[in-house]
């Protein structure tokens, strides 16, 4: 079933605003749970949600995660961030068949590629990817005498990142997308999605299972 997501407009905040300030503002916007577990054999005890808004020329995206372990190995832009504690945003605009996969680990290292499916994807140049600003916070907590990790990451994604799309404004833009939480090399590998997926094995690159996005 396709979910529908309304992306609110932060009209008083431009891309020049400090990311920490916007991260705090996003707390007032309703959260969306990344709670679908298409592959229950990879089930683990975590909570994940995201908040999204835009300021016409920028997408503001904040993830909040609570899980058992932290693993950070990838430090290179366009590296294998999906093996670390990772959150992902896949998005296409209008009637485009191709989509962007924006992936980031809990330290703010990003990967972005573009294409119609899992194979033959075009990786964006490092200087384009690094136009995304991130703000990460990782905290250790104790629950029932066991340590857990509560972490959040806020992304400021400027329109320039979507270089294969003819977009001059996000206002009244429509599209499709999905939001994910994964960690392939964590002690408990897992693959969670916002919009449900039907597939035999873990695969986020299935645009037929994207939800609908409407930008205010």
C-alpha positions as CSV (number, residue, x, y, z in Angstrom):
1,X,0.0,0.0,0.0
2,X,1.4,3.4,-1.0
3,X,1.8,5.9,1.8
4,X,1.4,9.6,1.2
5,X,3.7,12.1,2.8
6,X,3.1,15.9,3.0
7,X,6.4,17.8,3.2
8,X,5.7,21.1,5.0
9,X,7.2,24.5,4.0
10,X,9.5,26.3,6.4
11,X,8.9,29.7,4.7
12,X,10.9,31.8,7.2
13,X,14.1,29.7,7.0
14,X,16.5,29.9,4.1
15,X,19.4,27.6,3.4
16,X,21.7,30.1,5.2
17,X,20.2,29.3,8.6
18,X,22.4,27.3,10.9
19,X,21.7,23.6,10.7
20,X,21.6,23.2,14.5
21,X,18.8,25.8,14.7
22,X,16.8,24.0,12.0
23,X,17.4,20.6,13.7
24,X,15.7,22.0,16.8
25,X,12.8,23.5,14.7
26,X,12.2,20.1,13.1
27,X,11.3,18.7,16.6
28,X,8.0,20.6,16.3
29,X,7.0,18.7,13.0
30,X,5.3,15.3,13.3
31,X,7.6,12.3,13.2
32,X,7.2,9.5,10.7
33,X,8.1,6.0,11.8
34,X,10.5,3.8,9.9
35,X,8.9,0.7,11.2
36,X,8.2,-1.7,8.4
37,X,10.3,-4.9,8.5
38,X,10.0,-6.6,5.1
39,X,12.5,-9.3,6.0
40,X,11.7,-10.5,9.6
41,X,14.7,-12.7,9.7
42,X,16.7,-9.5,10.2
43,X,14.5,-8.2,12.9
44,X,16.2,-6.4,15.8
45,X,15.3,-4.1,18.7
46,X,15.5,-0.6,17.4
47,X,13.3,2.5,17.0
48,X,13.7,4.8,14.0
49,X,11.8,7.8,12.8
50,X,12.3,10.8,10.5
51,X,11.0,14.4,10.1
52,X,11.1,16.2,6.8
53,X,10.4,19.8,5.6
54,X,11.7,22.1,2.9
55,X,12.5,25.8,2.5
56,X,11.9,26.0,-1.3
57,X,15.6,25.5,-2.3
58,X,16.5,23.0,0.5
59,X,15.2,19.7,1.9
60,X,15.6,19.5,5.7
61,X,15.7,15.9,6.9
62,X,16.2,14.6,10.4
63,X,16.4,11.0,11.6
64,X,16.2,9.9,15.2
65,X,17.4,6.3,16.0
66,X,17.6,4.2,19.1
67,X,19.6,0.9,18.8
68,X,22.0,-1.5,20.5
69,X,25.3,-1.0,18.8
70,X,27.4,1.6,17.0
71,X,29.8,0.8,14.1
72,X,31.6,3.5,12.1
73,X,34.2,2.3,9.6
74,X,33.4,4.3,6.5
75,X,34.9,7.8,6.3
76,X,35.0,8.4,2.5
77,X,32.4,10.2,0.6
78,X,30.4,7.7,-1.6
79,X,31.9,4.9,0.5
80,X,30.0,1.8,1.9
81,X,28.0,3.8,4.5
82,X,25.3,1.1,4.5
83,X,27.6,-1.2,6.5
84,X,27.7,1.3,9.4
85,X,24.7,2.7,11.3
86,X,23.0,4.1,8.3
87,X,19.8,6.0,7.3
88,X,18.8,6.5,3.7
89,X,16.4,8.6,1.6
90,X,15.5,7.5,-1.9
91,X,13.6,10.1,-4.0
92,X,12.4,10.8,-7.5
93,X,10.6,14.0,-8.8
94,X,7.6,14.4,-11.0
95,X,7.3,11.6,-13.5
96,X,11.0,10.7,-13.5
97,X,11.7,7.0,-13.7
98,X,15.2,7.5,-12.2
99,X,15.7,8.3,-8.5
100,X,18.4,9.4,-6.2
101,X,19.6,7.3,-3.3
102,X,21.0,9.5,-0.5
103,X,22.7,7.4,2.2
104,X,24.5,8.7,5.4
105,X,26.1,7.0,8.4
106,X,25.7,8.2,11.9
107,X,28.8,10.4,11.6
108,X,27.5,12.3,8.5
109,X,29.5,10.6,5.8
110,X,27.3,10.6,2.6
111,X,26.8,8.6,-0.6
112,X,24.6,9.7,-3.5
113,X,23.9,8.0,-6.8
114,X,21.2,8.3,-9.5
115,X,19.6,5.8,-11.9
116,X,16.5,3.6,-12.6
117,X,17.5,0.6,-10.5
118,X,20.1,-1.1,-8.5
119,X,22.5,-1.6,-11.4
120,X,24.4,1.0,-13.5
121,X,23.9,3.8,-11.0
122,X,25.7,7.1,-11.5
123,X,27.6,8.3,-8.4
124,X,27.6,12.0,-8.0
125,X,30.9,13.8,-7.8
126,X,32.4,14.2,-4.3
127,X,32.1,18.0,-4.4
128,X,28.4,17.7,-5.2
129,X,27.7,15.2,-2.4
130,X,29.6,17.3,0.1
131,X,27.2,20.2,-0.5
132,X,25.0,18.4,1.9
133,X,25.5,19.7,5.4
134,X,25.0,17.4,8.3
135,X,24.6,17.7,12.1
136,X,25.0,14.5,14.1
137,X,24.5,13.8,17.8
138,X,25.3,10.3,19.4
139,X,24.5,9.6,23.0
140,X,24.9,6.4,25.1
141,X,22.0,5.5,27.4
142,X,21.5,2.7,29.9
143,X,18.3,0.6,29.8
144,X,17.7,-2.4,32.0
145,X,21.4,-2.5,32.8
146,X,22.3,-2.6,29.1
147,X,23.9,0.2,27.0
148,X,22.0,1.5,24.0
149,X,22.7,4.3,21.6
150,X,20.4,7.2,20.8
151,X,21.6,9.1,17.8
152,X,20.2,11.7,15.4
153,X,21.3,13.2,12.2
154,X,20.0,16.3,10.4
155,X,20.7,16.8,6.7
156,X,20.5,20.0,4.7
157,X,20.1,18.9,1.1
158,X,20.3,21.8,-1.4
159,X,18.6,21.6,-4.8
160,X,22.0,21.6,-6.5
161,X,22.4,17.9,-5.3
162,X,19.5,16.9,-7.7
163,X,21.6,17.8,-10.7
164,X,19.9,15.4,-13.1
165,X,16.5,16.9,-12.5
166,X,15.1,20.1,-13.9
167,X,14.0,21.6,-10.5
168,X,14.2,25.3,-9.7
169,X,11.8,25.2,-6.7
170,X,10.5,22.5,-4.3
171,X,7.3,24.4,-3.7
172,X,4.3,22.5,-5.1
173,X,6.7,19.8,-6.4
174,X,5.6,16.2,-6.3
175,X,7.5,13.0,-6.3
176,X,8.0,9.5,-4.8
177,X,10.3,8.2,-2.2
178,X,11.2,6.0,0.7
179,X,13.1,6.2,3.9
180,X,15.3,3.5,5.4
181,X,17.3,2.3,8.3
182,X,20.0,-0.3,7.9
183,X,23.3,-1.6,9.1
184,X,24.7,-4.5,7.1
185,X,27.8,-5.1,9.2
186,X,26.3,-4.4,12.6
187,X,26.1,-7.3,15.2
188,X,22.4,-7.6,14.2
189,X,22.1,-6.7,10.4
190,X,18.7,-5.1,9.7
191,X,16.7,-3.5,6.9
192,X,13.8,-1.2,7.9
193,X,11.6,0.9,5.6
194,X,8.9,3.6,5.9
195,X,6.8,2.4,3.0
196,X,6.3,-1.3,2.8
197,X,8.3,-3.5,0.4
198,X,7.5,-6.9,-1.0
199,X,10.6,-8.8,-2.0
200,X,12.2,-12.2,-1.2
201,X,15.5,-10.7,0.0
202,X,16.7,-7.3,1.3
203,X,16.5,-4.7,-1.5
204,X,15.8,-1.0,-1.1
205,X,16.1,-0.3,-4.9
206,X,12.5,-1.0,-5.7
207,X,10.9,2.3,-6.8
208,X,7.5,0.5,-7.3
209,X,7.3,0.5,-3.5
210,X,8.0,4.2,-3.0
211,X,5.4,6.4,-1.2
212,X,4.0,9.6,-2.7
213,X,5.6,12.9,-1.7
214,X,3.9,16.3,-1.9
215,X,5.9,19.4,-1.2
216,X,3.9,22.3,0.2
